[in-house]
Amino acid sequence: MRDQTRCVQHPAAPLDGFASLAVPTYRASTIVYEDGESFLNRSKRGFDDYTYGLHGTPTTRTLEAQLTALHGGARTILVPSGQAAISLVMLTFLQPGDHVLIPDNAYGPVRSLAVNYLAPRGVDHTIYDPMVGGGIAALIRPQTRLIWVESPGSGTMEVQDIPAIVAVAKEKGVLVGCDNTWATPLLFKPLAHGVDVAVEALTKYVGGHSDLLMGSITVADPVLRDRIKLVLRDLGIGVSPDEAALALRGLETMAVRLAHMGRVSEDFARRLAGHPAVETVLHPALPSCPGHDIWARDFAGSAGVFSIVLKPGMDARMEPALSALKVFAIGASWGGTRSLIAPAAVTADRTVVPWPHAGPLIRINIGLEAPEDLWADLEAMLAAFAGSSL
Ligand SMILES: *Cc1c(COP(=O)(O)O)cnc(C)c1O
């Protein structure tokens, strides 16, 4: 063998006696076959086997299996972002002529997917009141194929009665898909409550360090996995094993991070409820949050994201108030180690139930800084909001 050939053929290092706690990062486009027969029979390989790097490597399969176990599901599929997880569920299960139900407080791009992409392709949607519960029955049409739920809802934190929605959906043969990003499978297991498809933005708590984008789709029935995988194959969508390795590392500390963030967020939410600049606190652990009773019944605890609504007129001091922050960063995508503040405009996004508050909404993401530093920062921000009026 010549040196030029030696350059491209790696000798196999022995694995005997080597045992690492880290999951190896297996990168691949090509998957090679041990002989001619196995190559010629490759089309018989199913979605659990290896066929092409885009469709899975041992690294991505490890993350999928771990998420499947946490959810108590049948299979998990990884996709490049949380929004991709949502869109791929909709693209798989909705055909022209079909109808989907979407809550009024859904993650913003979900509504825009329905309006800008699904509607022109003949898929109709109805936006519904997230607090509808079993009343969802009245909104189901013969063409309804999917009920989307997100609980607590993005920004405004309403907790949905998923068991009541699932009961109606099962009776009518409609699939239920749940965006479970806030809770993670540690605080709520959608499939255990009868949901068919659970979506997570791994970008948030699983990644945990604001440095990766990924989404997961976990299904209760392997048949649903096959249908989604066929669409992924046709669209050419897969994830990088390097990012899967980052997600696997993040997942190891998720339970400890989330327990800390949940404790601090509940503590801050209670303290903020008494502040003179604050109109109301939207945290599922507080009775002031719509669906608090449902959270207490169905969820195992609190995550680190919640919102406050300030007294009317405080918008005027938004810029100086945000600039008063020294520890909180200003930004939207949450779930990492850094605490974040993001103001959100809600009124224009509501089309079913008018938003009842006139003051600005501020979303708070608790990170891993010392709670004392964070509280001092929040007090400085609220003092700047209140200005001389308090
Ligand atoms: C962030 C987020 C998403 C989207 O995740 P990306 O990975 O940023 O696309 C979806 N749903 C919820 C509730 C989110 O917070």
The ligand as an SDF file (V2000), in Angstrom:
LIG
                    3D

 15 15  0  0  0  0  0  0  0  0999 V2000
  -37.9520   28.8610   21.6270 C   0  0  0  0  0  0  0  0  0  0  0  0
  -39.2300   28.1490   21.4780 C   0  0  0  0  0  0  0  0  0  0  0  0
  -39.5450   27.4480   20.3090 C   0  0  0  0  0  0  0  0  0  0  0  0
  -38.6380   27.4360   19.1230 C   0  0  0  0  0  0  0  0  0  0  0  0
  -37.3740   26.9020   19.3560 O   0  0  0  0  0  0  0  0  0  0  0  0
  -36.1600   27.2590   18.3660 P   0  0  0  0  0  0  0  0  0  0  0  0
  -35.1910   26.1580   18.6010 O   0  0  0  0  0  0  0  0  0  0  0  0
  -35.6900   28.6110   18.7480 O   0  0  0  0  0  0  0  0  0  0  0  0
  -36.7380   27.2290   16.9710 O   0  0  0  0  0  0  0  0  0  0  0  0
  -40.7450   26.7860   20.2500 C   0  0  0  0  0  0  0  0  0  0  0  0
  -41.6060   26.8100   21.2760 N   0  0  0  0  0  0  0  0  0  0  0  0
  -41.3530   27.4690   22.4100 C   0  0  0  0  0  0  0  0  0  0  0  0
  -42.3470   27.4480   23.5110 C   0  0  0  0  0  0  0  0  0  0  0  0
  -40.1630   28.1690   22.5480 C   0  0  0  0  0  0  0  0  0  0  0  0
  -39.9280   28.8540   23.6730 O   0  0  0  0  0  0  0  0  0  0  0  0
  1  2  1  0
  2  3  1  0
  2 14  2  0
  3  4  1  0
  3 10  2  0
  4  5  1  0
  5  6  1  0
  6  7  2  0
  6  8  1  0
  6  9  1  0
 10 11  1  0
 11 12  2  0
 12 13  1  0
 12 14  1  0
 14 15  1  0
M  END
$$$$
